Amino acid sequence: MKIYLDNCCFNRPFDDQSLLTVRLETEAKLDIQEKIKTGRLSLAWSYVLDFENASNPYLEKRVEIQKWKALSASFTNETADILLRMKELTATG
């Protein structure tokens, strides 16, 4: 199964783990990471993740998240179709 994790997912393990919801989301993310590493899940990556991660002010987090790109099975570049769809969705509010 191919999955796409947004930047919030990649950052979750770096968040304050004192809240139960954060800790549970982190555990779920770590389980998904393990499944990606063992090949049970296939990670998709996109130019949006590169863009968002480049804006991360914390170098250590940025570097760790970027490592996942090398483990991704596919990469999506920006296309005219994607931009058109983004404009359509944005127009709906």
C-alpha positions as CSV (number, residue, x, y, z in Angstrom):
1,M,0.0,0.0,0.0
2,K,1.3,3.4,-0.9
3,I,0.9,6.2,1.7
4,Y,1.6,9.9,1.9
5,L,2.4,11.5,5.2
6,D,2.1,15.3,5.4
7,N,4.7,17.5,7.2
8,C,2.7,17.5,10.4
9,C,3.1,13.7,10.6
10,F,6.8,13.9,10.1
11,N,7.1,16.5,12.8
12,R,4.9,14.7,15.4
13,P,7.7,12.7,17.1
14,F,9.5,16.0,17.8
15,D,6.5,17.5,19.6
16,D,5.9,17.7,23.3
17,Q,4.9,14.1,24.3
18,S,3.3,15.0,27.6
19,L,-0.2,15.1,26.0
20,L,-1.8,11.7,25.5
21,T,-3.1,12.5,22.0
22,V,0.3,13.6,20.9
23,R,1.9,10.5,22.3
24,L,-0.6,8.2,20.6
25,E,-0.2,10.0,17.3
26,T,3.6,9.7,17.7
27,E,3.3,5.9,18.4
28,A,1.1,5.5,15.3
29,K,3.7,7.5,13.2
30,L,6.6,5.4,14.5
31,D,4.7,2.2,13.6
32,I,4.1,3.5,10.1
33,Q,7.8,4.4,9.9
34,E,8.8,0.9,10.8
35,K,6.4,-0.5,8.1
36,I,8.0,1.7,5.5
37,K,11.5,0.6,6.5
38,T,10.6,-3.1,6.3
39,G,8.8,-2.6,3.0
40,R,5.2,-3.3,4.2
41,L,4.2,0.2,3.2
42,S,5.4,2.3,0.3
43,L,6.1,6.0,1.0
44,A,5.1,8.6,-1.5
45,W,7.0,12.0,-1.4
46,S,6.2,15.3,-3.1
47,Y,7.7,18.7,-3.9
48,V,5.3,20.1,-1.2
49,L,7.1,18.2,1.5
50,D,10.4,19.5,0.2
51,F,9.0,23.0,0.3
52,E,7.5,22.8,3.7
53,N,10.4,21.0,5.3
54,A,12.8,23.6,3.9
55,S,10.9,26.2,5.9
56,N,11.4,24.3,9.2
57,P,13.4,26.6,11.4
58,Y,15.0,23.7,13.3
59,L,17.9,22.2,11.4
60,E,18.0,18.9,13.3
61,K,14.3,18.3,12.5
62,R,14.7,19.4,8.9
63,V,17.6,17.0,8.4
64,E,15.8,14.0,10.0
65,I,12.7,14.5,8.0
66,Q,14.6,14.9,4.7
67,K,16.1,11.5,5.2
68,W,12.7,10.0,4.6
69,K,12.8,11.2,1.0
70,A,15.5,8.6,0.3
71,L,13.2,5.9,1.5
72,S,10.3,7.0,-0.6
73,A,9.1,4.8,-3.5
74,S,7.7,7.7,-5.6
75,F,8.1,11.4,-6.0
76,T,5.5,13.9,-7.3
77,N,6.7,17.0,-9.0
78,E,4.6,20.1,-9.4
79,T,2.5,20.0,-12.6
80,A,0.0,22.2,-14.3
81,D,-2.8,19.7,-13.5
82,I,-1.9,19.8,-9.8
83,L,-1.9,23.6,-9.7
84,L,-5.2,23.7,-11.5
85,R,-6.7,21.3,-9.0
86,M,-5.3,23.3,-6.1
87,K,-7.0,26.5,-7.5
88,E,-10.3,24.6,-7.9
89,L,-10.1,23.3,-4.3
90,T,-9.0,26.7,-3.0
91,A,-12.0,28.4,-4.7
92,T,-14.4,26.2,-2.9
93,G,-13.3,27.7,0.4
